[in-house]
Each structure stands twice: as C-alpha cells, then as structure tokens.
C-alpha cells in the first residue's frame, strides 16, 4: 500500500521531467552553457575587454537561459545580454547568437557586421553552411557544434584548441 502511494506521488513528477516542455528547457540550458563556454574559449583582438555583451537575435528564451547562467557564474568582467529583433550593427556585441527565427537573415547580419570581431553562433547546420563561425546542431545523441575556422580568423578571433578538438566538424 505504501509503495503504491509513493508511486502515485512520483509518477506526476517523473512525467513532468520527461515532458517535451522540460526537455525543451533542458535543451535551452545546454545551448546556453555551450555558448557561454564558446565565449570563454575564444580570444578577441586587443585591447582587453572590461565588458562583454552577448547579443541574441530571434530566440528570446535562449537569451533568458543565457542571462540565468550568467547570474550564477562569478566573473571580473561586466557581462550583459541584448535582445535584437532585426539585423542591425551593434558594435558592443562580442558574441551574436542567431536563433531559428532569423535563419533567412544571416547574409544581412554578416553584411552589417562586416569584419567586426564578433563570434557568430548559429542555431542550425544551415547557419554554419552559410557563414556562421559556430553552428549548433541537434543530433540524435544530443547537441553538437561545427566550427568555421576560416571565418573566425577573418574576423580576428582565435579559437581554443580544446574547442576545435571537440567540434564535430572544422572547416
């Protein structure tokens, strides 16, 4: 009888953890963690930065996940997030995340950024093929990423050997 009552209490909790909404939230948190690590494993041209801005276009929930992650991690550099709704040149962005909602605008973003030292992370294999420096890709076994080293160098960014080693593909 006691085991049955315990099972009745646990089943709704287990169902909530296995729900698509929860899986989606976990995926957002994982993407945010990847993006945060990408920034840590990238070297920008001098001078040293006193402020770091993550810009997110087309994916407000991902911006929220990034913001929550940054609140939980201490650091000496002031870190901000900016939500961008349309292609625009934003000189204070060091990292730009292009969510699923802006896939068709990737070329416009690239034109506006010109050669600025911005780490462009796309949320799809398509964005990687179209010039993003890093493409996050959902695979059957989980989240993976691909790196366009040529584009990173063109923008004056140096990507860590660790990151290159872990990438699914480097071109």
C-alpha positions in Angstrom: 0.0 0.0 0.0 2.8 2.4 0.9 4.7 1.6 -2.3 1.5 2.4 -4.3 1.1 5.7 -2.6 4.8 6.6 -3.3 4.4 5.6 -6.9 1.3 7.8 -7.2 3.3 10.8 -5.8 6.4 10.2 -8.0 4.7 9.5 -11.3 3.5 13.0 -12.0 7.0 14.3 -11.1 8.6 11.8 -13.5 6.1 12.7 -16.2 6.9 16.4 -15.8 10.6 15.7 -16.1 10.1 13.6 -19.2 7.7 16.1 -20.8 8.6 17.8 -24.0 8.4 21.2 -22.3 11.0 20.1 -19.8 13.2 18.6 -22.5 13.0 21.9 -24.4 14.0 23.8 -21.3 17.0 21.4 -20.7 18.0 21.9 -24.3 17.9 25.7 -23.9 20.1 25.5 -20.8 22.5 23.2 -22.6 22.7 25.6 -25.6 23.3 28.5 -23.2 26.1 26.6 -21.5 27.7 25.8 -24.8 27.5 29.4 -25.9 28.9 30.6 -22.6 31.9 28.2 -23.0 32.5 29.3 -26.6 33.0 32.8 -25.3 35.5 31.6 -22.7 37.4 29.6 -25.3 37.7 32.5 -27.8 40.3 35.2 -27.8 39.4 38.6 -29.1 41.9 41.1 -30.5 43.4 43.6 -28.1 42.7 45.7 -26.1 41.4 43.6 -23.1 37.7 43.8 -22.6 36.1 45.3 -19.5 32.6 44.5 -20.7 31.3 41.5 -22.7 27.9 41.6 -24.5 26.0 38.5 -25.7 23.6 39.5 -28.4 20.7 37.2 -29.2 18.6 37.5 -32.3 15.4 35.5 -32.9 15.4 33.5 -29.7 14.2 35.2 -26.5 14.0 32.0 -24.4 17.7 31.4 -25.2 18.6 34.9 -24.1 16.7 34.2 -20.8 18.7 31.0 -20.4 22.0 32.8 -21.0 21.1 35.5 -18.6 20.2 33.0 -15.9 23.5 31.2 -16.4 25.5 34.4 -16.2 23.8 35.3 -12.9 25.0 32.0 -11.5 28.7 32.5 -12.5 31.0 35.0 -10.9 33.5 36.9 -13.0 35.6 40.1 -13.2 34.2 41.3 -16.5 30.8 43.0 -16.7 28.6 40.7 -18.8 25.3 41.7 -20.5 22.8 40.3 -22.9 21.0 42.2 -25.6 17.9 41.0 -27.5 18.0 42.1 -31.2 14.8 41.8 -33.3 16.2 42.7 -36.7 19.6 42.9 -38.4 21.5 45.9 -37.1 25.1 46.8 -36.5 25.7 46.6 -32.8 29.3 47.5 -32.1 29.2 46.5 -28.4 28.4 42.8 -29.2 31.3 40.4 -28.9 29.1 37.3 -29.5 26.0 37.2 -31.6 23.6 34.2 -31.4 21.3 33.8 -34.4 18.3 31.8 -33.4 15.9 29.8 -35.6 13.8 32.9 -36.2 16.5 34.7 -38.2 17.9 32.0 -40.4 16.9 33.8 -43.5 18.6 37.0 -42.4 22.1 35.5 -41.9 23.5 37.2 -45.0 22.1 40.6 -43.9 23.7 40.1 -40.4 27.0 39.3 -42.0 27.0 42.3 -44.2 26.2 44.6 -41.3 28.9 43.0 -39.1 31.5 43.3 -42.0 34.8 42.3 -40.4 34.0 43.2 -36.8 35.5 40.7 -34.3 32.1 39.1 -33.4 31.8 35.4 -32.7 28.7 34.5 -34.7 26.9 31.4 -33.4 24.1 30.0 -35.5 21.4 27.7 -34.1 21.4 25.3 -37.0 23.5 23.4 -39.5 22.2 25.7 -42.2 23.7 28.8 -40.4 27.0 27.0 -40.3 26.9 26.3 -44.0 26.0 29.9 -44.7 28.9 31.5 -42.8 28.4 31.5 -39.0 31.6 30.8 -37.1 29.9 28.1 -34.9 26.8 26.1 -35.8 24.9 24.4 -33.0 23.4 21.2 -34.3 20.9 18.9 -32.6 21.8 15.3 -33.4 20.2 12.0 -32.3 22.8 11.7 -29.5 22.5 15.3 -28.3 23.8 18.7 -29.1 27.0 19.1 -31.2 28.7 22.0 -32.9 30.6 22.7 -36.1 33.3 25.4 -36.5 34.2 27.6 -39.4 37.8 28.4 -38.5 38.4 30.4 -41.7 35.6 32.8 -40.8 36.9 33.1 -37.2 40.3 34.1 -38.5 38.9 36.5 -41.0 37.2 38.3 -38.0 40.4 38.3 -36.0 39.2 35.7 -33.5 41.4 32.9 -32.1 39.5 29.8 -31.1 40.9 27.5 -28.5 42.4 24.2 -29.5 40.1 22.5 -26.9 37.1 23.8 -28.7 38.4 22.8 -32.1 39.2 19.3 -30.9 35.6 18.9 -29.6 33.8 20.2 -32.7 32.0 17.7 -34.9 33.5 19.4 -37.9 36.1 22.1 -38.5 36.5 23.9 -41.9 
